[in-house]
């Protein structure tokens, strides 16, 4: 399980879903949130960064899309 910085103490349903997926990462991984959180509707701005000592950094931007939109 990765280290979360800052630690996620309060989590919305959306964050719980993200954390469930991110918990599959190994212990060497660190999940970081940026100092300035993206504003609602702001696209392309990283929401999370994953740091791994061997693989480097990965920036993630999560897009909320209803399931019905994916099915069509």
ZIVEN-V476125 format. One record per residue. N is the residue number from 1. RES is the residue in one small letter. BURIAL is + if it has 16 or more other C-alpha atoms within 10 Angstrom, else -. Layout:
N|RES|BURIAL ; N|RES|BURIAL
//
This chain:
1|x|- ; 2|x|+ ; 3|x|+ ; 4|x|+ ; 5|x|- ; 6|x|- ; 7|x|- ; 8|x|- ; 9|x|- ; 10|x|- ; 11|x|- ; 12|x|- ; 13|x|- ; 14|x|- ; 15|x|- ; 16|x|- ; 17|x|- ; 18|x|- ; 19|x|+ ; 20|x|- ; 21|x|- ; 22|x|+ ; 23|x|- ; 24|x|- ; 25|x|+ ; 26|x|- ; 27|x|- ; 28|x|- ; 29|x|+ ; 30|x|+ ; 31|x|+ ; 32|x|+ ; 33|x|+ ; 34|x|- ; 35|x|- ; 36|x|- ; 37|x|- ; 38|x|- ; 39|x|- ; 40|x|- ; 41|x|- ; 42|x|- ; 43|x|- ; 44|x|- ; 45|x|- ; 46|x|+ ; 47|x|+ ; 48|x|+ ; 49|x|+ ; 50|x|+ ; 51|x|+ ; 52|x|+ ; 53|x|- ; 54|x|- ; 55|x|- ; 56|x|- ; 57|x|- ; 58|x|- ; 59|x|- ; 60|x|- ; 61|x|- ; 62|x|- ; 63|x|- ; 64|x|- ; 65|x|- ; 66|x|- ; 67|x|- ; 68|x|- ; 69|x|- ; 70|x|- ; 71|x|- ; 72|x|-
//
